[in-house]
Amino acid sequence: MKLDPVSLRLFVAVMEDGTIAGASAREHIAPSAASRRLSELETALRVELFKRSNKGVEPTAAAFALLNMARGVLNDMDGIATQMRDYASGTRGHVRVVANISAISQFLPRELQSFLALHPQVDVRLQELISTAVAHAVAENAADVGILNAGNYGDKVTLLPYHTDELVLVVPAGHLLARRKSARLAEVLGEDFVGMHPGSAINNQLTRAAADAGLPLKLRMQVSSYDALCQMVVAGLGVGVLPRGSAALYRGALAIRVVTLTEPWAMRQLALCVRADDSLSSVGRLLVEHLRAR
């Protein structure tokens, strides 16, 4: 039995997009040709991958089982092609990295710069995701290395210590709290908050801490970046919480003040995330060792 990589890539696209039409556009193939390829893949594998109806396609249990294997095969093939193609230029490997915004804004720029200075032959591809999505991407072989908030993400991944991360309160320069060096969360829950996007670890932590204090969290708005959060704080639309290292990036340019949160949960542990089956490539292992050493 011969499996066509084009059909495998199309299959993965359908699973990720949810529709044949969307996957066809992504893979630059006509929908009719895409349907035919999927039918041929089912015939070759002797299993039904999708339930078809007038509402579209619904993956079967076999499709979900195939997804992880297909990603692994395609990644191996991409790795072979990349290494062979790039021998002349000196690039001989690639690593797919997914990380949360805390790691990206505080630690990864200088650490990746030093890694690539030592290993210019390695291509690092980085994508930002929230911590739960980071763990899922690594577990499903959509990424090689992840960086996330330490926690319990199941037995498909292994966590390794990385950096300590401290959450702080940011307030406008003219705010009464700007005179304070430190504060407890219960003292500021009367304020409007500018939060990160839904599902973010910081929002989840604030919600839990407010519930523990028996007070509501007045989340006035949610944004998708620390830069947007700080801009909203400067505009007087609320106070916010973000990592100290990230807040330091904006202190000089924006009229914000940083207040220490005297809460045990304000000190967080970031972790490196790899698959539990120890399937890292040699260059992936090289990157993990470099990040742990830093």
N, C-alpha and C positions, 0 to 999 in steps of 0.2 A: 504494500500500500504506500503510495507516494502522496504526501501532503504538500499542497501548493502554498508557499509563504504569502502570496498575495491574498489568497482566500482566508488564511489564518489572520492576517492583519485586518481584513474586512470584518471577520467575525468579532475580533476584539473591539473594533470601532462600533459595531452594532450593539455590543454589550455595554459599552461606555456611553453611547449616545441615546440608546433606547429605541431608535427607529432605523429602518433600512434607508429611508430617504436621507436622513441626516448623516448616516455613515457613508452613503454613496457620495454625497457632496464632499465630505472630509477626505475620502480616498480618491476623489476625482474619477468616479466610475458611474455609468448609467445605472439607475435603480433596477432596470430589468436584468442587466448583466450581474448586478450584485445579488439579486434573488436567485439567479441561476447558479452562481458560484456557491452560495450558501446551501442550495439543494445538493450540489455535487459534493460539498464537504460532508453533508449528512450521509449521503450514499457511500462515500469512501469510508466513513467511520462507522457506518451501519447503526446509527442512532439518531433520534429526533432531537435537534438542538433548540428549535423554536416552535411554539404553538402559534399557528397563523389564524387570524380572524379579520373581520372587517374593521376592527379597532387597532390592528397592527400586529406586532409579534410579541410573544411573551417567552422569555428564556425558560428552558426546562432545567431540571436538576443536573442533567448531563452537561448543559451549557456552562453552568457555574463551575462544574468540576474541570471542564476544558479550559476555562478562562485563565487560570493561574498557569497551567502548563503551556498554553499558547504564548502568554507573555514571556515566559522563560525561554522558549524556543526562539521567539523573535528577538529578544534581547541578546541571546547568544549569537544569532546571525548578524545582528547589527554590530555587535562587538567584533566579530571576525572581519566584517566588511570595513569597519572603521580602522582597525589595526593594520590591515593590509593596505588600505588606501593611503593611510597617513604615515607609512614607514619613511617615505621620502622627506616629509616635513618634520619628522621626529615625534609625532603624536602616536603613541602606541597603546592607548587604552582610554576608556571613559568610565565615569562613575556618575550615577544618577543620585542626586541628593535632594531630599525634601526637608524643610525646616520651618519651625514657627517663627513669627516675626521677632520675638525676643532674641533668639539666637542670631538671626540675620542682621538685626540692627546693632547688636552689641559686640559680637565676637567673630562672626564668620568673615567679614571683609578682610581683616588683617591676617586671620589664620589661613584662609584660602590663598591670599596673596603670597604668604610665606611658603605654603605647600607647592604652589605652582612655580615659584622661583626655584625650588629644589627639584621639582619634577615637571619641567615644561612639556614633557611628552604625554602628560595625562590631561584629558579633557573632562572638566567637572561641569555637570549640568545641574543647576540649582533652581528649585521651585519653592515658593512659599505656600504653606498649608497650616491649618490649625492642628493642634497636637493629635487629636483623635484621627484626623485624616492622614497625618504623617505615619502613625502606627499602621493604619489600614494599607497605605500605599506600600510600605515595606513588607508587610505580611503577604500581600497579594503579588509581590514581585514587580510592582510598578515603579519601585525605587530600590536602590541598593543600600543607602544609608539615610537614616532620619535623625533629626534633632528635635526633641520635644520636652514638655514638662514631665518629670518623673511621675509614674503612676502605674496602675494595673491595666495593661492593654491586651491581656490574653497570652496564651502559651505559644503563639506563632512567632513572637518576637522576643529578643533579648535586649535588655537595657544595660548600658555601661555608663559610669559616672562621667559627667562633662563639667559644666560650670555651675556655680551658685549664682542665683539671680535674686535681686532685692526689689520688691515693689515699693514705690513711693507715691505720695499724693502731689499732684501739680495744681497750682492755683494761680489766678491772675496776680500780677505784681501789686495791685492796689487792694487786694482782698484782705480782710482782717486776719485770716489764717496765714497770710504771707509773713507775718511777724513771728510766727511760731517755728521752732526748730523741729518739733515732733508733735504728733497727735494720735489719738486712738480713733478707730473708725467710727465708734459710737458717737464721738463728738462732732462728726462732720456729716452724719447721715441726714441731717436736716437740709443739706445743700442739694441742689440739682447736680446730677452727674452726667458727664459725657463719657459714654462707654464705647468699647470696641464692638465689632460686629457679632451677631448672634452665634453662640457656640464657642466663643473664645474662652480660653482658660481664665483670663482675668475677670471677665464678666461672671463666669460661674463661681469663682472664688468670692467676689464681692456679694453676689446673691446669697451664698451660703453664710458668709460672715454677718450680713445684715439680718438674716433669719435667726442666727444664733444670738444676736443682740436684741432680738424682739422688735426691730424697727424696719420700716420699709426702705427699699433702695429706690430713690427717685431718679430713674434713668431717663433723662430728658431726650437724649438722642444717641444714636450709635453710628460709628464711623469705621472705616476699613483700614486706617493707618494711624501710626503714632503722630505723624505730622499733622493730619487732619484733626486729631484729638487736641493737640496743643494749640492749633489755630482757633478751635472753638473755645478753649479755655481762655485764651487771650481776649477773645471777643466778649467774655463775660457770660457765656451761655452755660457755665457749670464748672465743676472741678473734675479732675480725672485721676486715674491710677495707671501707672505704667512702670516699667523697669527703670531703676536709677541710671543705668548706663545709656538707655535710650533718651531719658529726660535730659541728660547732659548734652546731647547733640543739639538741643533746641534752646537751652538756657541763655546762651550768648546772643542768639538772633531774635528771640521772642521775649516779651515781658511776662515771663512766668517765674514762679518761685517753687522750689522743691521742699516738701515737708516730709520728714521721716515718719513712717507708719510704725508705731510701737505695737505690732501684732506678730505673734509667732508665724502666722501663715504668710507674712510679707517676705520671708526668706524662703525662696524656692530652689529646687534642684533641677537643673536641666540635664538631660541624659541623651546619649547616643543610642540609636535604635537600629538593630540589624536583625535579619531573619534567624530564627532559632535553629534552623538546620545547618548553620555555618556555611552557607553557600556563597560567601563573598569572593569576588575575584581578587587576584593579587593586587591590582591597583586600588580596589575598594578597601582591602585590608591596610594598604599603605596609607590611605587617607585617614582611616579610623585611628591608626597608631599615631599619626601626626596630630590629630585633634585631641587625643587623650594626653599626649605629651605636653600640649600647650596649656 
